[in-house]
């Protein structure tokens, strides 16, 4: 099977421009779409900053860095971004109605053979695909943050996802230099979100019970299990509001074992959402 040559990313946030950069670093021509011109400017600057780090480390030469950015275009016209793309990866916020609206638009614009992938960590692929006339070409492609560094892509089959589109997605992950796993049933939380939320919520409960400090729990995760970050540090990085919403979604599906702990609910209510607000479980005054 020939490799993908053109890929569009819808949404230019952290995940969106990161996925675009990843694809461009693998020689793919990339279009990054966003309705907000200022967001596109930030995305381009973010890619440049990331590439500069690779140059500083000696992983890329200055010319290779320029070539990567040269393979990327940042556009605010969805028809221009989507037309002719072999693959379109949606990376807008985790709001079902928003994603459905995007896929309704993409289904009408994209070429008939275009693979439509959603970068969601927990929303139903089947529900997102239901907004299209061709749900068989919709698949889940869950990247991890930052996409250029994290080795795994979680691929999720929707109820109507075709075997061909699933195989194309697995091949694309390999082309991007990633390992992949396939979630064969479209269940809430898929594989990774369900597993990590069980661990995170239990760490929070251990802290709430006064058994250990957040610092020692994070140290335990790093040193006993070789995790690069502890659960409190990681939650601050990803956002407490996202964890709370994920916990509530999983509770609805699987019961009280995924009930959000009171300290998580309280911090979100207080606006302590993690690094992006200057504090979550820990404080980040310099940021």
N, C-alpha and C positions, 0 to 999 in steps of 0.2 A: 504494500500500500504506500503510495506516494505521501510525503510529508505535507503538512499544512504550510501554505505560503502566505496567506492573508488571514489576519485575525482582528476582530473588533472587540473592544471592551466598552461596555455601557456603564458609565459611572467612573469618575476620576479620583475618587477618594484614595485612602491609604491602600486598600486592597486592589482597587481598580487600576491605578497607575503602576502598582507593584506587579500585577499580573501582566500588564502591557510591557513593562520593562523586562520581565522574565522572558516573554515570547520574543521580544526584539533581540535579546542577548543570545537567543538560539537561532537567529537568522530569519525570523518571520517579520514580514511587514505588518505593522500594527497601527490601528486607528483607535484613539481614545476619545470617547464621546462624553460630553456633559452639557447640560443646558446653561450652565453658569460659566461665563468666560473667565471670571476670576478664579474659579475652581480649576479650570484647565491650566491657567498660568501657575497656580500652586502645584499642580500635578507635574508639570514640566520641570519646575524648579526642584521638586522632590526627586524626580528621576535623575536629574543632573547631580544633586547632592549624593545620591546613592552611588552613581557611577564614579564620582570623584573618590569615594571611599575605596572602590575596587582599584582605581588607579594608584592611590596612595599605598595600598597593600601590595601592589605589583601583580594583581590578578588580571588586570586589563592594561593595555597601553593607552596613552592619550588618544591615538588614532582609533583604536577599537572602541573606546568610549564614545567618541564622536560618531562613529559608524552606527552604534546602537541607537543613539538619539536621532540619527538621520533616518533610521527605519521607522520612527514613530511620528505620527501626525496627531494633532490635538484639535478636534473639530466640534462645533456646536450644532451641526446639521445632521440629524439622525439618518436621513435617507442617504446622505453622502457617506456617512460612517458605515452603514450596514450594507449598502449595495455592493454586491460582488464578493463579500467576505465569505470564506469557507467555514469559519467558526465565529460565533458571537458569544462572548461571555458577559453575562449581566452581573454587575457588582454594585447595585444600588443598596440603600439601607434595608434592614431586615423587617420590612413591612409588607405583608402579603398583598394588600391591595395595590401598593406601588409596583411591586414586581409583576403582578398580573397585568397592570396597565402597560408596563414596558413590553411584556411578551405579546400582548395584543398588537401593539405597534410593530414589533419586530416580525411577527408572523405575516403581517401584511406587506412589509418592505423587503425582507430577506429573500434571497434566491431560494427556490424550492428545495435544493439539496443542502442548504446551510444547516449545520449543527447549531442548536440553540442550547447553551449551558447556563445554569444559574449557580452563582457562587453563594450558596446559603449553607449555614451550619445547622439548621434545624427545621426550616419551613418545608412543608410538603411539596415535593416535586410534582406530584399529581395535581395538587390544587393550583400550582403556578401554571402547569401545562394546560389546565382546563380553560384558560383564557385564550387559547389558540385554536385554530382550525386543524392543526397538525401536531397533536400532543406526542405522536410517536418520535418526533425529532427533538424533544426536550429531555434533558438529562441534568442531574445534579453534578456539579464539579466544585467541590469544597476545597479551596486552597487555604493554607495556613499562613499566619502573619509572622515575619515578612515573606511574601511568596518567593522572592529571589533566593532566600536562604533555606527555608523549610523544605524537607525532603519529600514529604508526603502530599498526595492529592487523594481525597476521599471521593469516590464516584458513586452516585446514587441512581439506581434505576427507578423511574416513575412507573406507575401501573401500566402505562401504555408505551413506554420507551421501547423502541425497536432494538433488536439484537445488533443490527448494523450500526446504529448510532452509539450504542454502548461500546462496541468494539472500536469505533472511531475515537471515542473519548479516551479509552485506555491507551490507544496508540498515540494520541496527542500528549497525554501525560508523559509517556516514554520519550517522545520527541522533545519535550520540555526538560528532560533530564530528571524526572521525578519517579519515585516509586508510587504505586497506586494500590488501593484496596477498593473492593466493590461491595456496597451495601445492596443486597439483592431485593430487599423489601423496603418500601417507602414508609418507614416508621419514624415517629417523632424522635429527634436527636440523632438519628442514624446510628453510627458506631461510635465515633469519637466524642461527640458532644454528650451523648448519654453516659459514656464511661468517665469523662473528665468531670462532669457535673456531679456524679456520685462521689468522686474523690474530693472535689472542692467542698461540697456541702458537709461531708463528714469532717474535714479539717476545720471548718467554721464551727461545727458543733463541739468538737474537742476543745477549741479555744473558748467557746461560750461556757463550757462546763468547768473551766478553770484548771484543766488538766495540763495545759502547756501554753506558752506564749506564742504569738504569731511568728516571732523570730525563730523560735525553736522548731515550730512546725514546718516552716519554710526550710530550715537547715536539714530537718529530717528528710524532706522530699529530695533535696539536692544530694545529700551525702549517702542516704540509705538506698535510694532508688535511681540515682544518677540523673535526676531531672535537672535541666538547665536552670529552672526557676521554681521557687516554691509556689504554692497555690495562692497565697495572699499577694505576693509580688506579681504573679502572672495575672491575677484578677485586676489588680491596679492597672496593669498594662493594657488589658483588653476592655475594661470598663465594668464597673459594678452594676450599672443599669442593664447591660447586656446579660450579665449573669442572672440577675433577678428575673428578667423576662424569660430567660431559658429555663430557670427553675420552675416558674409558674406553668410554662408550657408542658414541661415534663411531668409535673404534678398532675395536671389535667389528664395526661395520657396514662401514667403509671401509678398514681396514688401518692400517699403521704411520704414515702421514702424520698421524694424529691421536693418536699415542702421547703420554702425558703426560710432560713434561720432568721430570728428577729434582728440580729445585729446587721445582717445584710440589708433587710428591709429599712432599718433605721438610717443607715448610712446613705442609701439612695434617697430617702425622703429628705435628708439634710443637704442633699446636693453634693455629697462626697462620692464622686463617680470614678475616682482613680487619678491617674497622671494627667488626664485631660482637664481636670478641674483643680489640680494642685494638691489633691489629697483624696485618699480612699481609705484603705486599711492603714496605709502609711502616709506621711506628709512629704510633699515635693515642692517646697517653697521656691526653689531656684528655677522651676519650670513654669 
